[in-house]
Amino acid sequence: MKLIIAYIQPHKLNDIKQELFKTGVTKMSVTNALGCGQQMGYHESYRGVDIEVNLLKKVRIEIGINETFVEPTVEAIIRGARTGNIGDGKIFVTNLEQCIRIRSGETGNTAIG
């Protein structure tokens, strides 16, 4: 079992969801996040005051999947998120030690679905 965490541009969420649905991945958690990376933010002026904005809006997607879905899921996220510009995002793949479905008590691969 693996946990895929992706940080993406907010406007690319629908594209990524469509690509994931095409590959058969329909279960995910989505949260709003703030962060900075290579983009390093930007400067803007508000009422004559220069403001440095270094935490940019991102969306965090978390997907728990079985081993066979790792590559198709990562490729779907890349297809949906890639613009070729700095700030497209990052994908982290980590081992998922345990998964438990609360309703039925199922554990492991069967709990992920």
Backbone as CSV, one residue per row, in Angstrom:
resi,resn,N_x,N_y,N_z,CA_x,CA_y,CA_z,C_x,C_y,C_z
1,MET,0.849,-1.175,0.000,0.000,0.000,0.000,0.891,1.234,0.000
2,LYS,0.441,2.250,-0.713,1.190,3.497,-0.817,0.265,4.676,-0.553
3,LEU,0.851,5.772,-0.089,0.145,7.029,0.071,0.792,8.031,-0.872
4,ILE,0.004,8.555,-1.791,0.488,9.565,-2.722,-0.017,10.916,-2.246
5,ILE,0.910,11.848,-2.075,0.578,13.220,-1.688,1.073,14.121,-2.803
6,ALA,0.183,14.931,-3.346,0.559,15.840,-4.428,0.163,17.260,-4.051
7,TYR,1.077,18.193,-4.275,0.798,19.621,-4.137,0.732,20.206,-5.527
8,ILE,-0.396,20.829,-5.848,-0.627,21.291,-7.215,-1.192,22.705,-7.223
9,GLN,-1.223,23.291,-8.415,-1.862,24.590,-8.611,-3.374,24.416,-8.451
10,PRO,-4.050,25.329,-7.749,-5.492,25.175,-7.533,-6.309,25.072,-8.816
11,HIS,-5.932,25.803,-9.854,-6.718,25.790,-11.090,-6.554,24.499,-11.895
12,LYS,-5.634,23.614,-11.499,-5.427,22.351,-12.206,-6.168,21.182,-11.557
13,LEU,-6.896,21.430,-10.469,-7.564,20.349,-9.742,-8.549,19.584,-10.622
14,ASN,-9.393,20.280,-11.364,-10.374,19.586,-12.205,-9.716,18.750,-13.283
15,ASP,-8.630,19.252,-13.876,-7.902,18.479,-14.884,-7.341,17.193,-14.283
16,ILE,-6.794,17.299,-13.089,-6.221,16.127,-12.427,-7.314,15.130,-12.066
17,LYS,-8.445,15.620,-11.543,-9.548,14.715,-11.211,-10.024,13.961,-12.446
18,GLN,-10.136,14.632,-13.571,-10.557,13.965,-14.806,-9.562,12.893,-15.228
19,GLU,-8.269,13.196,-15.133,-7.244,12.210,-15.496,-7.269,11.018,-14.537
20,LEU,-7.469,11.278,-13.246,-7.534,10.183,-12.278,-8.752,9.298,-12.529
21,PHE,-9.899,9.903,-12.826,-11.104,9.121,-13.094,-10.918,8.242,-14.323
22,LYS,-10.188,8.724,-15.329,-9.910,7.916,-16.530,-9.094,6.675,-16.186
23,THR,-8.229,6.767,-15.168,-7.398,5.625,-14.785,-8.060,4.747,-13.730
24,GLY,-9.258,5.116,-13.281,-9.988,4.301,-12.319,-9.764,4.686,-10.872
25,VAL,-9.121,5.822,-10.629,-8.902,6.283,-9.256,-9.970,7.317,-8.937
26,THR,-10.849,6.981,-7.981,-11.957,7.881,-7.667,-11.946,8.346,-6.215
27,LYS,-11.087,7.755,-5.384,-11.072,8.093,-3.957,-9.861,8.959,-3.656
28,MET,-10.109,10.113,-3.051,-9.023,11.026,-2.720,-9.483,12.006,-1.658
29,SER,-8.531,12.619,-0.999,-8.799,13.720,-0.078,-8.141,14.959,-0.653
30,VAL,-8.855,16.080,-0.595,-8.343,17.329,-1.149,-8.446,18.414,-0.081
31,THR,-7.338,19.119,0.154,-7.332,20.223,1.107,-6.588,21.404,0.508
32,ASN,-6.928,22.596,0.968,-6.203,23.794,0.568,-4.937,23.890,1.404
33,ALA,-3.873,24.383,0.780,-2.598,24.510,1.476,-1.902,25.792,1.038
34,LEU,-0.951,26.234,1.837,-0.086,27.352,1.493,1.338,26.838,1.494
35,GLY,2.153,27.323,0.560,3.539,26.887,0.544,4.357,27.652,-0.475
36,CYS,5.649,27.424,-0.405,6.537,28.014,-1.398,7.657,27.031,-1.678
37,GLY,8.144,27.111,-2.869,9.232,26.251,-3.300,10.144,27.057,-4.197
38,GLN,10.413,26.535,-5.374,11.288,27.194,-6.320,10.707,28.521,-6.800
39,GLN,9.394,28.650,-6.780,8.724,29.878,-7.204,9.121,31.057,-6.326
40,MET,9.255,30.824,-5.039,9.685,31.796,-4.043,8.765,33.005,-3.927
41,GLY,7.520,32.885,-4.316,6.542,33.943,-4.110,6.645,35.069,-5.115
42,TYR,6.044,36.201,-4.770,6.042,37.362,-5.659,5.837,38.622,-4.828
43,HIS,6.029,39.788,-5.448,5.810,41.084,-4.796,4.583,41.731,-5.420
44,GLU,3.818,42.399,-4.602,2.709,43.192,-5.120,2.612,44.461,-4.285
45,SER,1.955,45.445,-4.851,1.804,46.717,-4.167,0.334,46.900,-3.807
46,TYR,0.083,47.220,-2.538,-1.277,47.455,-2.077,-1.304,48.814,-1.390
47,ARG,-2.038,49.722,-1.981,-2.135,51.096,-1.477,-0.765,51.725,-1.243
48,GLY,0.131,51.475,-2.196,1.453,52.076,-2.146,2.455,51.360,-1.265
49,VAL,2.043,50.283,-0.625,2.948,49.529,0.244,3.353,48.250,-0.478
50,ASP,4.663,48.027,-0.559,5.180,46.824,-1.210,5.019,45.636,-0.266
51,ILE,4.348,44.587,-0.748,4.082,43.401,0.063,4.736,42.199,-0.602
52,GLU,5.483,41.435,0.179,6.088,40.208,-0.330,5.180,39.041,0.031
53,VAL,4.706,38.353,-0.977,3.850,37.187,-0.777,4.692,35.959,-1.090
54,ASN,5.126,35.235,-0.049,5.980,34.074,-0.312,5.288,32.744,-0.004
55,LEU,4.081,32.783,0.527,3.299,31.559,0.683,2.171,31.607,-0.332
56,LEU,2.264,30.743,-1.319,1.305,30.729,-2.418,0.231,29.678,-2.173
57,LYS,-0.947,29.906,-2.747,-2.051,28.958,-2.599,-1.761,27.711,-3.420
58,LYS,-1.922,26.569,-2.787,-1.762,25.263,-3.424,-2.919,24.382,-2.990
59,VAL,-3.062,23.254,-3.641,-4.034,22.239,-3.257,-3.266,20.965,-2.965
60,ARG,-3.607,20.319,-1.854,-2.968,19.057,-1.469,-3.947,17.922,-1.736
61,ILE,-3.497,16.953,-2.499,-4.294,15.766,-2.805,-3.623,14.581,-2.130
62,GLU,-4.396,13.791,-1.404,-3.884,12.577,-0.777,-4.681,11.390,-1.298
63,ILE,-3.956,10.369,-1.736,-4.596,9.182,-2.297,-3.908,7.944,-1.721
64,GLY,-4.670,7.103,-1.041,-4.168,5.822,-0.568,-4.517,4.768,-1.614
65,ILE,-3.496,4.049,-2.111,-3.727,3.092,-3.199,-2.929,1.816,-2.989
66,ASN,-3.353,0.777,-3.702,-2.616,-0.478,-3.728,-1.442,-0.341,-4.694
67,GLU,-0.460,-1.213,-4.546,0.789,-1.143,-5.324,0.562,-1.070,-6.837
68,THR,-0.428,-1.787,-7.347,-0.621,-1.840,-8.800,-1.079,-0.508,-9.394
69,PHE,-1.609,0.382,-8.563,-2.116,1.667,-9.063,-1.125,2.818,-8.924
70,VAL,0.078,2.560,-8.397,1.026,3.650,-8.131,1.405,4.377,-9.423
71,GLU,1.945,3.663,-10.389,2.410,4.311,-11.628,1.277,4.981,-12.402
72,PRO,0.136,4.310,-12.630,-0.949,4.990,-13.348,-1.445,6.246,-12.624
73,THR,-1.463,6.220,-11.285,-1.924,7.374,-10.527,-0.945,8.536,-10.651
74,VAL,0.338,8.261,-10.500,1.361,9.305,-10.624,1.341,9.901,-12.027
75,GLU,1.240,9.050,-13.036,1.213,9.541,-14.416,-0.031,10.392,-14.680
76,ALA,-1.167,10.019,-14.110,-2.392,10.801,-14.287,-2.264,12.174,-13.642
77,ILE,-1.654,12.231,-12.459,-1.458,13.522,-11.800,-0.533,14.400,-12.627
78,ILE,0.532,13.820,-13.150,1.462,14.593,-13.980,0.770,15.108,-15.233
79,ARG,-0.007,14.254,-15.897,-0.723,14.688,-17.116,-1.665,15.852,-16.821
80,GLY,-2.351,15.793,-15.694,-3.311,16.835,-15.362,-2.691,18.116,-14.843
81,ALA,-1.513,18.025,-14.214,-0.930,19.183,-13.537,0.119,19.921,-14.352
82,ARG,0.749,19.259,-15.301,1.910,19.839,-15.969,1.543,20.994,-16.896
83,THR,2.203,22.128,-16.662,2.116,23.268,-17.584,3.483,23.566,-18.181
84,GLY,4.541,23.044,-17.552,5.896,23.308,-18.008,6.522,24.515,-17.332
85,ASN,5.801,25.142,-16.424,6.303,26.324,-15.726,6.667,25.978,-14.291
86,ILE,7.499,26.824,-13.686,7.817,26.662,-12.267,6.522,26.787,-11.471
87,GLY,6.350,25.918,-10.480,5.165,25.974,-9.638,4.116,24.936,-9.977
88,ASP,4.426,24.027,-10.916,3.466,22.974,-11.262,3.162,22.071,-10.082
89,GLY,4.121,21.881,-9.178,3.851,21.111,-7.969,4.832,19.989,-7.740
90,LYS,4.528,19.171,-6.750,5.355,18.038,-6.370,4.463,16.850,-6.027
91,ILE,5.005,15.652,-6.210,4.315,14.416,-5.849,5.233,13.629,-4.928
92,PHE,4.694,13.187,-3.791,5.436,12.357,-2.850,4.743,11.004,-2.770
93,VAL,5.523,9.935,-2.825,4.991,8.577,-2.697,5.653,7.953,-1.480
94,THR,4.833,7.587,-0.494,5.362,6.989,0.735,4.675,5.657,1.008
95,ASN,5.327,4.849,1.806,4.724,3.583,2.219,3.586,3.860,3.188
96,LEU,2.530,3.090,3.040,1.377,3.197,3.927,1.340,1.925,4.758
97,GLU,1.620,2.069,6.024,1.761,0.907,6.894,0.449,0.174,7.130
98,GLN,-0.626,0.917,7.364,-1.901,0.287,7.692,-3.050,1.157,7.209
99,CYS,-4.125,0.516,6.825,-5.351,1.206,6.456,-6.510,0.424,7.074
100,ILE,-7.415,1.142,7.725,-8.554,0.500,8.378,-9.822,1.217,7.955
101,ARG,-10.781,0.471,7.436,-12.084,1.039,7.113,-12.918,1.023,8.388
102,ILE,-13.296,2.179,8.862,-13.983,2.308,10.150,-15.325,1.585,10.138
103,ARG,-16.094,1.746,9.058,-17.444,1.167,9.008,-17.439,-0.340,9.188
104,SER,-16.548,-1.034,8.490,-16.600,-2.501,8.496,-15.470,-3.173,9.276
105,GLY,-14.427,-2.388,9.600,-13.299,-2.984,10.300,-12.298,-3.661,9.389
106,GLU,-12.515,-3.608,8.067,-11.562,-4.210,7.125,-10.212,-3.511,7.258
107,THR,-9.146,-4.281,7.008,-7.807,-3.719,7.079,-7.023,-4.053,5.811
108,GLY,-5.936,-3.322,5.610,-5.033,-3.587,4.497,-5.586,-3.208,3.139
109,ASN,-5.207,-4.002,2.137,-5.601,-3.717,0.742,-7.108,-3.673,0.529
110,THR,-7.845,-4.506,1.234,-9.306,-4.503,1.057,-9.943,-3.246,1.602
111,ALA,-9.309,-2.622,2.599,-9.866,-1.380,3.163,-9.674,-0.214,2.219
112,ILE,-8.597,-0.236,1.432,-8.370,0.862,0.480,-9.396,0.824,-0.629
113,GLY,-9.674,-0.350,-1.127,-10.705,-0.493,-2.155,-10.205,-0.491,-3.547
